[in-house]
Amino acid sequence: MADYPKDTSIVVDDVTKAFTLRYHRTFKQVSVALVKGRDLSDTFNALDHVSFTVKQGESIGLMGLNGSGKSTLLKLVNGIMKPDSGTVLTRGRIAGLIATGAGFHPQLTGRENVYLNAAVLGMSEQETARKFDQIIDFAEIGRHLDAPVGNYSSGQFARLGFAVAVHVDSDIFLADEVLAVGDRPFKKKCMEKMQEIRDSGRTLFYVSHAAASVRKMCDRVIVLENGRVGFDGAVDAGIKYLKYEDENPLNDPDDMGDLDEELGADI
Amino acid sequence: MTDTGHVPVSEQPLVAPSASNGLLGVFSRRYLLRLLVRREISARYQGSFLGLLWSYINPLTQFFIYWFIMGKLIGMAGRAENYAIHVFAGLIVVHFFVETFNAGTRSIVRNKALVKKMALPREMFPVASMLVSLFHVGPQLIILLVACLVTGWSPDLVGMTAGLLALGIVMVLGTALALLFSTANVFFRDFSSAVSILTNFVRFGVPMIYPYTLVAERFAGHTELYLANPIADGVLLMQRAFWTGTTDDPTVTALVHMPDHLLTRGVIALGGSLIVLVVAQLVFTRLENKIPERL
Protein backbone atom coordinates (compact mmCIF):
# COMPACT_ATOMS: atom_id res chain seq x y z
CA MET A 1 0.00 0.00 0.00
CA ALA A 2 2.89 2.30 0.73
CA ASP A 3 3.91 2.45 -2.90
CA TYR A 4 1.00 4.68 -3.87
CA PRO A 5 1.62 8.44 -3.75
CA LYS A 6 -0.06 10.55 -1.08
CA ASP A 7 -2.48 12.13 -3.50
CA THR A 8 -3.91 8.82 -4.70
CA SER A 9 -7.63 8.77 -4.14
CA ILE A 10 -8.77 5.50 -5.69
CA VAL A 11 -6.76 2.45 -6.61
CA VAL A 12 -8.31 -0.31 -8.68
CA ASP A 13 -5.70 -2.96 -9.26
CA ASP A 14 -6.34 -5.99 -11.45
CA VAL A 15 -9.91 -6.29 -10.26
CA THR A 16 -12.15 -9.10 -11.40
CA LYS A 17 -15.73 -9.60 -10.36
CA ALA A 18 -17.76 -12.54 -11.58
CA PHE A 19 -21.51 -12.93 -11.36
CA THR A 20 -23.37 -16.18 -11.39
CA LEU A 21 -26.18 -16.59 -13.82
CA ARG A 22 -28.61 -18.95 -12.24
CA TYR A 23 -30.56 -21.16 -14.53
CA HIS A 24 -32.24 -23.39 -12.03
CA ARG A 25 -33.22 -22.49 -8.56
CA THR A 26 -36.12 -24.58 -7.36
CA PHE A 27 -35.88 -28.20 -6.34
CA LYS A 28 -37.91 -29.23 -9.39
CA GLN A 29 -35.78 -27.22 -11.81
CA VAL A 30 -32.55 -28.50 -10.30
CA SER A 31 -33.59 -32.14 -10.50
CA VAL A 32 -34.79 -31.79 -14.09
CA ALA A 33 -31.48 -30.13 -15.02
CA LEU A 34 -29.51 -32.90 -13.34
CA VAL A 35 -31.44 -35.60 -15.16
CA LYS A 36 -31.02 -33.89 -18.52
CA GLY A 37 -27.38 -33.15 -17.82
CA ARG A 38 -27.66 -29.41 -18.26
CA ASP A 39 -25.44 -26.87 -16.57
CA LEU A 40 -26.74 -25.74 -13.23
CA SER A 41 -25.12 -22.35 -13.37
CA ASP A 42 -22.98 -20.16 -15.52
CA THR A 43 -20.73 -17.28 -14.57
CA PHE A 44 -19.59 -14.22 -16.43
CA ASN A 45 -17.07 -11.58 -15.56
CA ALA A 46 -18.76 -8.25 -15.02
CA LEU A 47 -15.30 -6.80 -14.49
CA ASP A 48 -12.28 -8.45 -16.02
CA HIS A 49 -8.81 -7.45 -14.80
CA VAL A 50 -9.61 -3.77 -14.48
CA SER A 51 -6.78 -1.51 -13.30
CA PHE A 52 -6.44 2.23 -12.91
CA THR A 53 -5.61 4.79 -10.26
CA VAL A 54 -7.26 8.12 -9.62
CA LYS A 55 -5.64 11.15 -8.04
CA GLN A 56 -7.40 13.24 -5.44
CA GLY A 57 -9.40 15.95 -7.18
CA GLU A 58 -9.58 14.27 -10.54
CA SER A 59 -12.98 13.99 -12.14
CA ILE A 60 -13.50 10.82 -14.05
CA GLY A 61 -16.20 10.21 -16.59
CA LEU A 62 -17.00 6.52 -16.61
CA MET A 63 -18.57 5.56 -19.90
CA GLY A 64 -19.55 2.45 -21.73
CA LEU A 65 -22.55 0.65 -23.11
CA ASN A 66 -25.25 -0.81 -20.92
CA GLY A 67 -23.95 -3.90 -19.17
CA SER A 68 -20.31 -2.99 -19.61
CA GLY A 69 -19.69 -3.07 -15.86
CA LYS A 70 -19.99 0.60 -14.89
CA SER A 71 -22.37 0.10 -11.98
CA THR A 72 -20.46 -2.93 -10.74
CA LEU A 73 -17.27 -0.90 -10.71
CA LEU A 74 -19.01 1.85 -8.79
CA LYS A 75 -20.31 -0.67 -6.27
CA LEU A 76 -16.80 -1.98 -5.71
CA VAL A 77 -15.41 1.52 -5.22
CA ASN A 78 -18.29 2.30 -2.87
CA GLY A 79 -17.64 -0.85 -0.86
CA ILE A 80 -21.02 -2.47 -1.41
CA MET A 81 -19.29 -5.39 -3.12
CA LYS A 82 -15.86 -6.88 -2.80
CA PRO A 83 -13.80 -7.90 -5.82
CA ASP A 84 -13.28 -11.63 -6.41
CA SER A 85 -9.64 -10.94 -7.09
CA GLY A 86 -7.49 -7.83 -7.16
CA THR A 87 -7.69 -4.86 -4.80
CA VAL A 88 -9.78 -1.76 -4.48
CA LEU A 89 -8.46 0.97 -2.19
CA THR A 90 -9.92 4.36 -1.46
CA ARG A 91 -8.92 7.32 0.66
CA GLY A 92 -11.43 9.24 2.72
CA ARG A 93 -15.18 9.27 2.96
CA ILE A 94 -17.25 8.18 0.00
CA ALA A 95 -20.71 9.43 -0.86
CA GLY A 96 -22.85 9.18 -3.89
CA LEU A 97 -25.64 7.52 -5.74
CA ILE A 98 -25.47 3.99 -6.99
CA ALA A 99 -27.63 2.68 -9.82
CA THR A 100 -29.93 5.65 -10.16
CA GLY A 101 -31.07 6.29 -6.68
CA ALA A 102 -30.32 6.11 -3.06
CA GLY A 103 -30.68 3.27 -0.61
CA PHE A 104 -33.94 4.51 0.80
CA HIS A 105 -36.36 2.48 2.77
CA PRO A 106 -39.78 2.74 1.10
CA GLN A 107 -41.72 2.49 4.37
CA LEU A 108 -39.90 5.32 6.07
CA THR A 109 -40.72 8.96 5.55
CA GLY A 110 -38.46 11.30 3.67
CA ARG A 111 -37.28 12.84 6.92
CA GLU A 112 -36.41 9.49 8.52
CA ASN A 113 -34.65 8.36 5.37
CA VAL A 114 -32.52 11.49 5.29
CA TYR A 115 -31.29 10.74 8.81
CA LEU A 116 -30.79 7.05 8.09
CA ASN A 117 -29.04 7.65 4.79
CA ALA A 118 -26.79 10.28 6.31
CA ALA A 119 -25.94 7.92 9.16
CA VAL A 120 -25.02 5.17 6.71
CA LEU A 121 -22.75 7.66 4.94
CA GLY A 122 -21.06 8.25 8.28
CA MET A 123 -22.67 11.49 9.42
CA SER A 124 -23.47 12.04 13.08
CA GLU A 125 -26.83 13.14 14.39
CA GLN A 126 -25.70 16.73 14.98
CA GLU A 127 -24.07 16.95 11.58
CA THR A 128 -27.27 15.79 9.91
CA ALA A 129 -29.41 18.14 11.96
CA ARG A 130 -27.16 21.03 10.98
CA LYS A 131 -27.40 20.25 7.29
CA PHE A 132 -31.01 19.10 7.30
CA ASP A 133 -32.51 22.36 6.06
CA GLN A 134 -29.97 22.66 3.28
CA ILE A 135 -30.74 19.11 2.18
CA ILE A 136 -34.47 19.72 2.16
CA ASP A 137 -34.09 23.05 0.37
CA PHE A 138 -32.04 21.37 -2.28
CA ALA A 139 -34.40 18.43 -2.74
CA GLU A 140 -37.47 20.71 -3.02
CA ILE A 141 -39.87 18.02 -1.91
CA GLY A 142 -41.91 20.35 0.27
CA ARG A 143 -44.59 18.76 2.42
CA HIS A 144 -43.89 15.29 1.04
CA LEU A 145 -41.06 15.25 3.54
CA ASP A 146 -43.17 13.42 6.10
CA ALA A 147 -44.71 10.94 3.66
CA PRO A 148 -43.18 7.49 3.11
CA VAL A 149 -40.70 7.62 0.24
CA GLY A 150 -42.42 4.60 -1.28
CA ASN A 151 -45.10 7.05 -2.38
CA TYR A 152 -42.67 9.48 -3.98
CA SER A 153 -42.43 9.97 -7.69
CA SER A 154 -39.20 8.70 -9.19
CA GLY A 155 -38.09 12.31 -9.61
CA GLN A 156 -38.70 13.15 -5.95
CA PHE A 157 -36.93 9.99 -4.90
CA ALA A 158 -33.85 10.78 -6.93
CA ARG A 159 -33.86 14.41 -5.80
CA LEU A 160 -33.86 13.52 -2.15
CA GLY A 161 -31.16 10.90 -2.65
CA PHE A 162 -28.97 13.31 -4.55
CA ALA A 163 -29.56 16.04 -1.98
CA VAL A 164 -28.33 13.84 0.88
CA ALA A 165 -25.34 12.56 -1.05
CA VAL A 166 -24.08 16.00 -2.09
CA HIS A 167 -24.35 17.39 1.40
CA VAL A 168 -22.08 14.80 2.99
CA ASP A 169 -18.53 16.04 3.45
CA SER A 170 -17.11 13.37 1.23
CA ASP A 171 -13.70 13.08 -0.37
CA ILE A 172 -14.96 10.92 -3.20
CA PHE A 173 -18.27 11.54 -4.90
CA LEU A 174 -19.85 8.81 -7.01
CA ALA A 175 -22.68 9.65 -9.36
CA ASP A 176 -24.32 6.92 -11.35
CA GLU A 177 -26.60 8.35 -14.02
CA VAL A 178 -27.96 10.81 -11.49
CA LEU A 179 -29.59 12.92 -14.09
CA ALA A 180 -31.58 10.14 -15.68
CA VAL A 181 -34.71 11.14 -13.84
CA GLY A 182 -35.61 14.59 -12.69
CA ASP A 183 -36.78 17.57 -14.65
CA ARG A 184 -34.67 20.11 -16.42
CA PRO A 185 -34.37 22.71 -13.65
CA PHE A 186 -33.27 20.03 -11.24
CA LYS A 187 -30.78 18.57 -13.69
CA LYS A 188 -29.32 22.01 -14.10
CA LYS A 189 -29.05 22.38 -10.35
CA CYS A 190 -27.39 18.98 -10.06
CA MET A 191 -24.84 19.86 -12.70
CA GLU A 192 -24.01 23.06 -10.87
CA LYS A 193 -23.70 21.22 -7.58
CA MET A 194 -21.45 18.61 -9.12
CA GLN A 195 -19.25 21.29 -10.60
CA GLU A 196 -19.04 22.80 -7.15
CA ILE A 197 -18.01 19.41 -5.76
CA ARG A 198 -15.42 19.03 -8.47
CA ASP A 199 -14.03 22.52 -7.91
CA SER A 200 -13.75 21.91 -4.17
CA GLY A 201 -11.03 19.37 -4.88
CA ARG A 202 -13.02 16.23 -4.28
CA THR A 203 -12.64 13.22 -6.50
CA LEU A 204 -15.59 12.86 -8.82
CA PHE A 205 -16.63 9.63 -10.43
CA TYR A 206 -19.36 10.31 -12.91
CA VAL A 207 -21.20 7.68 -14.91
CA SER A 208 -23.00 9.06 -17.91
CA HIS A 209 -23.94 8.36 -21.47
CA ALA A 210 -24.12 12.03 -22.29
CA ALA A 211 -20.97 13.08 -24.05
CA ALA A 212 -21.63 16.77 -23.56
CA SER A 213 -22.03 16.64 -19.81
CA VAL A 214 -18.99 14.39 -19.45
CA ARG A 215 -17.05 16.88 -21.53
CA LYS A 216 -18.16 19.65 -19.25
CA MET A 217 -17.64 17.87 -15.94
CA CYS A 218 -14.68 15.58 -16.35
CA ASP A 219 -11.00 15.83 -17.08
CA ARG A 220 -10.49 12.15 -17.80
CA VAL A 221 -12.59 9.41 -19.34
CA ILE A 222 -12.51 5.69 -18.70
CA VAL A 223 -14.47 3.57 -21.12
CA LEU A 224 -15.47 0.08 -20.10
CA GLU A 225 -16.13 -2.58 -22.71
CA ASN A 226 -17.49 -5.92 -21.55
CA GLY A 227 -15.83 -5.48 -18.19
CA ARG A 228 -12.44 -4.39 -19.52
CA VAL A 229 -10.92 -0.95 -19.67
CA GLY A 230 -11.20 -0.07 -23.35
CA PHE A 231 -9.92 3.45 -23.04
CA ASP A 232 -8.39 5.57 -20.31
CA GLY A 233 -7.30 9.09 -21.09
CA ALA A 234 -8.34 12.50 -22.32
CA VAL A 235 -12.02 13.35 -22.49
CA ASP A 236 -12.31 14.15 -26.18
CA ALA A 237 -10.35 11.12 -27.26
CA GLY A 238 -12.47 8.96 -24.95
CA ILE A 239 -15.70 10.23 -26.38
CA LYS A 240 -14.35 9.73 -29.87
CA TYR A 241 -13.31 6.20 -28.91
CA LEU A 242 -16.74 5.39 -27.61
CA LYS A 243 -18.37 6.80 -30.68
CA TYR A 244 -16.39 4.36 -32.70
CA GLU A 245 -17.98 1.54 -30.81
CA ASP A 246 -21.63 2.46 -30.82
CA GLU A 247 -23.88 4.22 -33.24
CA ASN A 248 -26.05 5.68 -30.56
CA PRO A 249 -27.48 8.89 -31.99
CA LEU A 250 -27.66 10.31 -28.46
CA ASN A 251 -23.91 10.58 -28.45
CA ASP A 252 -23.81 12.58 -31.63
CA PRO A 253 -20.80 14.88 -31.70
CA ASP A 254 -23.02 17.83 -32.47
CA ASP A 255 -24.81 17.73 -29.12
CA MET A 256 -22.14 19.66 -27.25
CA GLY A 257 -22.23 23.22 -26.12
CA ASP A 258 -25.87 23.95 -25.62
CA LEU A 259 -27.02 23.30 -22.05
CA ASP A 260 -30.41 21.99 -23.06
CA GLU A 261 -28.87 19.48 -25.38
CA GLU A 262 -26.35 18.46 -22.84
CA LEU A 263 -28.95 17.73 -20.20
CA GLY A 264 -31.43 16.26 -22.60
CA ALA A 265 -28.90 13.79 -23.88
CA ASP A 266 -28.38 12.40 -20.42
CA ILE A 267 -30.88 9.60 -20.53
CA MET B 1 -16.91 10.15 11.65
CA THR B 2 -16.05 13.15 13.78
CA ASP B 3 -18.44 16.02 13.81
CA THR B 4 -15.98 18.82 14.23
CA GLY B 5 -13.59 19.41 11.40
CA HIS B 6 -13.26 16.99 8.56
CA VAL B 7 -9.87 15.26 8.59
CA PRO B 8 -7.90 16.35 5.51
CA VAL B 9 -8.00 13.59 2.97
CA SER B 10 -4.25 13.42 2.59
CA GLU B 11 -4.01 12.46 6.26
CA GLN B 12 -6.27 9.48 5.80
CA PRO B 13 -5.01 6.05 4.78
CA LEU B 14 -5.83 4.20 1.62
CA VAL B 15 -8.16 1.43 2.69
CA ALA B 16 -10.43 -1.11 1.12
CA PRO B 17 -13.85 0.58 1.02
CA SER B 18 -15.57 -2.68 1.87
CA ALA B 19 -13.44 -3.27 4.96
CA SER B 20 -15.63 -4.44 7.78
CA ASN B 21 -14.77 -5.88 11.13
CA GLY B 22 -18.03 -7.69 11.61
CA LEU B 23 -19.89 -7.38 14.87
CA LEU B 24 -17.23 -5.05 16.30
CA GLY B 25 -17.95 -2.67 13.42
CA VAL B 26 -21.63 -2.77 14.34
CA PHE B 27 -21.01 -1.60 17.86
CA SER B 28 -18.62 1.13 16.77
CA ARG B 29 -21.49 2.67 14.80
CA ARG B 30 -24.04 2.85 17.57
CA TYR B 31 -25.86 5.88 16.18
CA LEU B 32 -26.62 4.04 12.94
CA LEU B 33 -27.60 0.95 14.93
CA ARG B 34 -30.00 3.04 17.02
CA LEU B 35 -31.65 4.44 13.88
CA LEU B 36 -32.00 0.95 12.43
CA VAL B 37 -33.54 -0.38 15.64
CA ARG B 38 -36.01 2.50 15.69
CA ARG B 39 -36.77 1.91 12.03
CA GLU B 40 -37.30 -1.78 12.65
CA ILE B 41 -39.69 -1.11 15.52
CA SER B 42 -41.80 1.23 13.45
CA ALA B 43 -41.61 -0.95 10.33
CA ARG B 44 -42.65 -4.14 12.09
CA TYR B 45 -46.11 -2.77 12.74
CA GLN B 46 -46.34 -0.54 9.69
CA GLY B 47 -49.94 0.17 8.77
CA SER B 48 -51.42 -1.61 11.76
CA PHE B 49 -53.84 0.16 14.06
CA LEU B 50 -52.83 -1.49 17.31
CA GLY B 51 -49.16 -1.20 16.42
CA LEU B 52 -46.79 -2.00 19.22
CA LEU B 53 -49.64 -3.53 21.25
CA TRP B 54 -49.41 -6.58 18.99
CA SER B 55 -46.12 -7.49 20.52
CA TYR B 56 -47.94 -7.94 23.84
CA ILE B 57 -51.12 -9.46 22.45
CA ASN B 58 -49.15 -12.24 20.78
CA PRO B 59 -47.34 -13.58 23.88
CA LEU B 60 -50.36 -12.93 26.10
CA THR B 61 -52.69 -15.02 23.92
CA GLN B 62 -50.09 -17.76 23.84
CA PHE B 63 -49.87 -17.51 27.59
CA PHE B 64 -53.62 -17.90 28.04
CA ILE B 65 -53.75 -20.88 25.69
CA TYR B 66 -50.96 -22.65 27.56
CA TRP B 67 -52.31 -21.71 30.94
CA PHE B 68 -55.83 -22.88 30.13
CA ILE B 69 -55.24 -25.94 27.91
CA MET B 70 -52.07 -27.25 29.48
CA GLY B 71 -52.60 -25.99 32.98
CA LYS B 72 -56.30 -26.39 33.60
CA LEU B 73 -57.48 -28.91 31.00
CA ILE B 74 -54.53 -31.28 30.91
CA GLY B 75 -53.74 -30.63 34.55
CA MET B 76 -50.15 -29.45 34.49
CA ALA B 77 -51.09 -26.73 36.93
CA GLY B 78 -51.32 -29.38 39.62
CA ARG B 79 -47.70 -30.32 39.13
CA ALA B 80 -46.24 -26.87 39.61
CA GLU B 81 -47.16 -24.25 42.13
CA ASN B 82 -48.06 -20.84 40.66
CA TYR B 83 -48.23 -22.46 37.25
CA ALA B 84 -49.11 -19.17 35.52
CA ILE B 85 -45.85 -17.58 36.64
CA HIS B 86 -43.97 -20.74 35.71
CA VAL B 87 -45.33 -20.49 32.17
CA PHE B 88 -44.94 -16.73 31.81
CA ALA B 89 -41.30 -16.68 32.98
CA GLY B 90 -40.53 -19.35 30.40
CA LEU B 91 -42.57 -17.61 27.73
CA ILE B 92 -40.52 -14.43 28.04
CA VAL B 93 -37.34 -16.35 27.24
CA VAL B 94 -38.93 -18.42 24.49
CA HIS B 95 -40.64 -15.46 22.87
CA PHE B 96 -37.47 -13.38 22.95
CA PHE B 97 -35.57 -16.18 21.27
CA VAL B 98 -38.22 -17.06 18.70
CA GLU B 99 -38.74 -13.43 17.73
CA THR B 100 -35.00 -12.80 17.37
CA PHE B 101 -34.57 -15.96 15.31
CA ASN B 102 -37.54 -15.32 13.01
CA ALA B 103 -37.09 -11.59 12.47
CA GLY B 104 -33.31 -11.90 12.33
CA THR B 105 -33.51 -14.56 9.62
CA ARG B 106 -35.62 -12.26 7.46
CA SER B 107 -33.70 -9.09 8.34
CA ILE B 108 -31.30 -8.87 5.40
CA VAL B 109 -33.86 -9.79 2.76
CA ARG B 110 -36.32 -7.31 4.23
CA ASN B 111 -33.75 -4.52 4.11
CA LYS B 112 -32.55 -5.24 0.62
CA ALA B 113 -33.15 -1.67 -0.53
CA LEU B 114 -30.40 -0.59 1.85
CA VAL B 115 -28.16 -3.64 1.51
CA LYS B 116 -27.93 -3.33 -2.26
CA LYS B 117 -27.12 0.33 -2.42
CA MET B 118 -25.32 1.36 0.74
CA ALA B 119 -22.02 0.26 2.21
CA LEU B 120 -22.65 -0.61 5.84
CA PRO B 121 -21.78 -3.60 8.00
CA ARG B 122 -24.50 -6.10 7.11
CA GLU B 123 -24.32 -7.60 10.59
CA MET B 124 -26.26 -4.48 11.56
CA PHE B 125 -29.55 -6.02 10.48
CA PRO B 126 -29.56 -9.26 12.49
CA VAL B 127 -28.20 -7.38 15.50
CA ALA B 128 -30.91 -4.74 15.16
CA SER B 129 -33.54 -7.51 15.05
CA MET B 130 -32.20 -8.93 18.30
CA LEU B 131 -32.27 -5.51 19.96
CA VAL B 132 -35.85 -4.89 18.83
CA SER B 133 -36.88 -8.19 20.40
CA LEU B 134 -34.98 -7.27 23.55
CA PHE B 135 -36.87 -4.00 23.59
CA HIS B 136 -40.10 -5.98 23.69
CA VAL B 137 -38.87 -8.04 26.62
CA GLY B 138 -38.89 -4.99 28.90
CA PRO B 139 -42.66 -4.55 29.37
CA GLN B 140 -43.15 -8.32 29.65
CA LEU B 141 -40.63 -8.40 32.47
CA ILE B 142 -42.55 -5.62 34.21
CA ILE B 143 -45.80 -7.62 33.97
CA LEU B 144 -43.98 -10.64 35.37
CA LEU B 145 -42.45 -8.58 38.14
CA VAL B 146 -45.82 -7.22 39.21
CA ALA B 147 -47.31 -10.73 39.25
CA CYS B 148 -44.37 -11.96 41.31
CA LEU B 149 -44.60 -9.13 43.83
CA VAL B 150 -48.32 -9.80 44.28
CA THR B 151 -47.58 -13.42 45.15
CA GLY B 152 -45.00 -12.39 47.73
CA TRP B 153 -41.74 -12.74 45.85
CA SER B 154 -38.55 -11.07 46.92
CA PRO B 155 -35.39 -10.92 44.82
CA ASP B 156 -32.29 -12.90 45.73
CA LEU B 157 -28.77 -12.63 44.39
CA VAL B 158 -28.61 -16.10 42.85
CA GLY B 159 -31.97 -15.55 41.21
CA MET B 160 -30.97 -12.22 39.66
CA THR B 161 -27.72 -13.70 38.38
CA ALA B 162 -29.76 -16.52 36.87
CA GLY B 163 -32.12 -14.05 35.19
CA LEU B 164 -29.28 -12.07 33.65
CA LEU B 165 -27.65 -15.29 32.46
CA ALA B 166 -30.92 -16.32 30.83
CA LEU B 167 -31.17 -13.05 28.89
CA GLY B 168 -27.48 -13.23 28.00
CA ILE B 169 -27.82 -16.73 26.58
CA VAL B 170 -30.77 -15.74 24.38
CA MET B 171 -29.08 -12.53 23.23
CA VAL B 172 -25.91 -14.32 22.17
CA LEU B 173 -27.50 -17.46 20.74
CA GLY B 174 -30.29 -15.49 19.06
CA THR B 175 -27.79 -13.14 17.40
CA ALA B 176 -25.64 -16.07 16.31
CA LEU B 177 -28.53 -17.92 14.69
CA ALA B 178 -29.94 -14.71 13.20
CA LEU B 179 -26.55 -14.00 11.59
CA LEU B 180 -26.26 -17.51 10.23
CA PHE B 181 -29.77 -17.80 8.89
CA SER B 182 -30.06 -14.25 7.57
CA THR B 183 -27.33 -15.01 5.01
CA ALA B 184 -28.72 -18.45 4.30
CA ASN B 185 -32.08 -16.84 3.64
CA VAL B 186 -30.52 -14.63 0.96
CA PHE B 187 -29.47 -17.68 -1.00
CA PHE B 188 -32.59 -19.75 -0.42
CA ARG B 189 -35.73 -18.14 0.91
CA ASP B 190 -36.67 -21.63 2.12
CA PHE B 191 -34.71 -20.92 5.28
CA SER B 192 -37.24 -18.47 6.68
CA SER B 193 -39.92 -21.14 6.36
CA ALA B 194 -37.65 -23.72 7.94
CA VAL B 195 -36.94 -21.37 10.82
CA SER B 196 -40.63 -20.92 11.63
CA ILE B 197 -40.94 -24.70 11.88
CA LEU B 198 -37.82 -24.93 14.02
CA THR B 199 -39.15 -22.33 16.40
CA ASN B 200 -42.27 -24.45 16.92
CA PHE B 201 -40.06 -27.13 18.42
CA VAL B 202 -38.52 -24.59 20.75
CA ARG B 203 -41.82 -23.97 22.53
CA PHE B 204 -42.20 -27.63 23.37
CA GLY B 205 -38.54 -28.43 23.91
CA VAL B 206 -38.25 -26.31 27.02
CA PRO B 207 -39.76 -26.72 30.49
CA MET B 208 -42.28 -23.94 30.06
CA ILE B 209 -45.73 -25.52 29.76
CA TYR B 210 -44.60 -28.53 31.75
CA PRO B 211 -42.33 -28.51 34.80
CA TYR B 212 -38.79 -29.83 34.69
CA THR B 213 -39.73 -32.52 37.20
CA LEU B 214 -41.81 -34.19 34.49
CA VAL B 215 -38.75 -34.44 32.26
CA ALA B 216 -36.62 -35.75 35.11
CA GLU B 217 -39.29 -38.35 35.82
CA ARG B 218 -40.03 -39.57 32.27
CA PHE B 219 -36.57 -39.21 30.75
CA ALA B 220 -34.57 -40.27 33.79
CA GLY B 221 -31.00 -40.81 32.64
CA HIS B 222 -31.42 -38.64 29.55
CA THR B 223 -31.84 -35.27 31.21
CA GLU B 224 -28.33 -34.19 30.20
CA LEU B 225 -29.40 -34.37 26.58
CA TYR B 226 -32.48 -32.29 27.34
CA LEU B 227 -30.41 -29.75 29.24
CA ALA B 228 -27.90 -29.46 26.41
CA ASN B 229 -30.45 -27.13 24.79
CA PRO B 230 -29.30 -23.64 25.84
CA ILE B 231 -32.86 -22.30 25.59
CA ALA B 232 -34.04 -24.95 28.07
CA ASP B 233 -31.31 -23.71 30.42
CA GLY B 234 -32.41 -20.14 29.77
CA VAL B 235 -36.00 -20.97 30.67
CA LEU B 236 -34.95 -22.74 33.88
CA LEU B 237 -32.71 -19.82 34.83
CA MET B 238 -35.53 -17.37 34.29
CA GLN B 239 -37.84 -19.54 36.39
CA ARG B 240 -35.16 -19.68 39.05
CA ALA B 241 -35.06 -15.88 38.96
CA PHE B 242 -38.80 -15.30 39.33
CA TRP B 243 -40.94 -18.38 39.72
CA THR B 244 -39.18 -20.26 42.57
CA GLY B 245 -39.33 -17.16 44.75
CA THR B 246 -43.12 -17.05 44.53
CA THR B 247 -43.64 -20.58 45.83
CA ASP B 248 -44.32 -21.38 49.50
CA ASP B 249 -40.86 -22.72 50.13
CA PRO B 250 -38.43 -21.37 47.51
CA THR B 251 -35.52 -23.49 48.76
CA VAL B 252 -37.43 -26.72 48.38
CA THR B 253 -38.82 -25.67 44.98
CA ALA B 254 -35.35 -24.82 43.75
CA LEU B 255 -34.08 -28.21 44.92
CA VAL B 256 -36.97 -30.23 43.54
CA HIS B 257 -37.83 -28.38 40.33
CA MET B 258 -34.44 -27.21 39.16
CA PRO B 259 -31.60 -29.39 37.88
CA ASP B 260 -28.45 -29.39 39.99
CA HIS B 261 -25.64 -26.89 39.27
CA LEU B 262 -28.08 -24.63 37.43
CA LEU B 263 -25.82 -21.56 37.40
CA THR B 264 -22.85 -23.58 36.17
CA ARG B 265 -25.02 -24.99 33.41
CA GLY B 266 -26.04 -21.45 32.54
CA VAL B 267 -22.44 -20.28 32.29
CA ILE B 268 -21.60 -23.27 30.08
CA ALA B 269 -24.65 -22.55 27.88
CA LEU B 270 -23.51 -18.94 27.54
CA GLY B 271 -20.00 -20.09 26.64
CA GLY B 272 -21.41 -22.51 24.07
CA SER B 273 -23.57 -19.76 22.59
CA LEU B 274 -20.51 -17.52 22.30
CA ILE B 275 -18.73 -20.24 20.34
CA VAL B 276 -21.75 -20.52 18.02
CA LEU B 277 -21.59 -16.73 17.62
CA VAL B 278 -17.93 -16.85 16.55
CA VAL B 279 -18.69 -19.61 14.05
CA ALA B 280 -21.70 -17.66 12.77
CA GLN B 281 -19.55 -14.57 12.26
CA LEU B 282 -16.96 -16.57 10.34
CA VAL B 283 -19.60 -18.09 8.07
CA PHE B 284 -21.24 -14.69 7.64
CA THR B 285 -17.96 -13.08 6.57
CA ARG B 286 -17.42 -15.81 4.01
CA LEU B 287 -20.89 -15.60 2.48
CA GLU B 288 -21.35 -11.84 2.80
CA ASN B 289 -19.56 -11.17 -0.50
CA LYS B 290 -22.33 -12.76 -2.50
CA ILE B 291 -25.19 -11.08 -0.66
CA PRO B 292 -25.72 -7.97 -2.86
CA GLU B 293 -25.85 -9.92 -6.10
CA ARG B 294 -28.15 -12.61 -4.77
CA LEU B 295 -30.76 -10.34 -3.25
Contacts between the chains, C-beta under 8 A, distances in Angstrom:
chain1	res1	chain2	res2	distance
A	1	B	13	7.7
A	1	B	14	5.7
A	4	B	14	6.0
A	6	B	10	5.5
A	7	B	10	6.8
A	8	B	14	6.4
A	9	B	9	7.5
A	11	B	14	6.4
A	19	B	293	5.7
A	20	B	293	7.5
A	56	B	9	5.9
A	56	B	10	7.2
A	75	B	292	7.0
A	76	B	17	7.7
A	76	B	18	7.7
A	77	B	17	6.3
A	78	B	17	6.2
A	78	B	119	5.3
A	79	B	16	7.5
A	79	B	17	3.2
A	79	B	18	4.0
A	79	B	19	7.5
A	79	B	119	3.7
A	80	B	18	7.4
A	80	B	116	7.1
A	80	B	117	6.9
A	80	B	118	7.0
A	80	B	119	5.1
A	80	B	292	5.6
A	81	B	18	7.0
A	81	B	289	7.3
A	81	B	292	5.4
A	81	B	293	7.2
A	82	B	16	7.7
A	82	B	18	4.6
A	82	B	289	5.1
A	87	B	16	6.9
A	88	B	16	6.1
A	88	B	17	6.3
A	88	B	18	7.4
A	89	B	14	4.3
A	89	B	15	6.3
A	89	B	16	6.0
A	89	B	17	7.8
A	90	B	14	6.9
A	90	B	15	6.8
A	90	B	16	7.7
A	90	B	17	4.6
A	91	B	9	5.8
A	91	B	10	8.0
A	91	B	12	5.4
A	91	B	13	6.9
A	91	B	14	4.9
A	91	B	15	7.5
A	92	B	9	4.1
A	92	B	12	5.0
A	93	B	6	7.9
A	94	B	17	6.1
A	94	B	119	7.4
A	98	B	117	4.9
A	99	B	116	8.0
A	99	B	117	6.6
A	101	B	117	7.2
A	102	B	117	6.6
A	102	B	118	8.0
A	103	B	113	5.9
A	103	B	114	4.5
A	103	B	115	7.9
A	103	B	116	7.0
A	103	B	117	3.4
A	103	B	118	3.8
A	104	B	113	6.4
A	105	B	39	6.6
A	105	B	43	7.5
A	105	B	111	7.3
A	105	B	113	5.7
A	105	B	114	6.3
A	106	B	113	6.5
A	107	B	42	7.9
A	107	B	43	5.2
A	107	B	46	5.2
A	108	B	39	6.1
A	108	B	42	7.7
A	108	B	43	7.4
A	112	B	39	6.9
A	115	B	35	6.2
A	116	B	32	7.9
A	116	B	35	5.2
A	116	B	36	7.5
A	116	B	39	6.4
A	116	B	114	7.9
A	117	B	118	7.4
A	119	B	29	7.9
A	119	B	31	5.8
A	119	B	32	4.3
A	119	B	35	5.2
A	120	B	32	6.3
A	120	B	114	7.2
A	120	B	118	4.6
A	120	B	119	7.6
A	120	B	120	5.0
A	121	B	118	7.8
A	122	B	1	5.4
A	124	B	1	6.9
A	124	B	2	7.9
A	124	B	3	4.8
A	124	B	31	6.3
A	125	B	31	5.9
A	126	B	3	5.3
A	127	B	3	5.2
A	169	B	6	4.7
A	171	B	9	4.2
A	171	B	12	7.5
